């Protein structure tokens, strides 16, 4: 290993910049971020779960109604596929 003072100084500057970044990030998260209260967090979680269920039921219903696969012996044809293959 060589003893290049310029390389050591640059390496030390990089380490100091990384330390400063983590120090500033910690300070920002602790003192400047507005965190939700426990009740707000619970309400938002319930909202997300209910919305996810409603969207998944809507997509399932649309897939069931319009799910024509084109294969006569397919297990999943949807309601329109079932009607189409029974009538025609």
N, C-alpha and C positions, 0 to 999 in steps of 0.2 A: 504494500500500500504506500502510495506516495503521500507526501505531506504538502498538498497544494492548498494554501490558505484561502484562495478564491473559491475553490470547490467546496471547502468546508463551510465557508460563510454563506454560500448559496444554499447549501443543504440546511443549514441552521435557519435561514430565512424561510425556507419552505415549511419546516417543522413549526416555526412560530406562526406562520400564516394558517396552518391547519389547526393549531391550538386556538388561535383567535377565532376562527370560523366556528368551532364547537362551542367556545365560550359565548359568542354572540348568539348562536342558535339557542343555547340553553336559556340565556337571558330573555330572548324574544318569546320563547314558549312559556316561560314562567311569568313574565311581567307584562307582556303586550298582547297576548292572545286572549280573547274572550271565550271561555269555555262554557258550554251549556250546563244548566243545572241538571240534577239527577231526574227531576220530573220532566223537563224538556226532552232529555235523552230518551226516557221511557215513551213519551208521547210520539216522538219522531220514529222510534223503532216500531211501535204499533202501526203507525201510518205506513211505513215502508212494507211491513209484513202484509197488511191488508191490501195495499196496492198491488203487491206482487201476486197475491192470490187472485185478485180480480183480473189482472192482466193475463195470468196463466189460464184461468177459466175461459176468458174471452178467446184466447188463441186456440185452446182445445176445442171450443164450440165451433169456431170458424173452420178449423181443420176437419172436424167431424162432418160439418155440413157440406164443405166443398172439397173433400178429400178424395177425388177420383184418381186412382193410381194407374188405371189403364190395364190392369191385369185382372182377368176374370176370377181366378182362384185366390186372389189376394185376401189375406186376413183383414186388412184395414182398407176399406174402400170409402168409408164415410157414408153419410145418409144419401147424398145425391148419387154416389157410386152404387150403393145398394139398390136404389130405385131404378137407376139406369140399367143395371144388369138384370133385374127382375122383369122389367118391362120390355127390354129389347133383346 
